[in-house]
Amino acid sequence: MAIYTDTRSQRINELNLNINVEICWLFLSTKCQFRLSGISRIYIGKDRLYNLDKVSKKSKCNVELANSW
């Protein structure tokens, strides 16, 4: 699974200190939670740009909105 974050965010510093990650989704209507655990790897360079081009325009807009908060 690929998760993207802005390299200017505090999240990058946190991932450098601790590579263990966990992603949780909670569906309130069913009270069902999914939890994924793993380790992180940070890719910066040509591969990052190649993968970012595969992200939908809608998702990129959501990332820009989240970074503006």
Secondary structure, DSSP 8 states (H G I E B T S, - for coil): ------TTSHHHHHHHH--EEEEEEEETTTTEEEEEEEE-----SHHHHHHHHTS-HHHHHHHHHHHT-
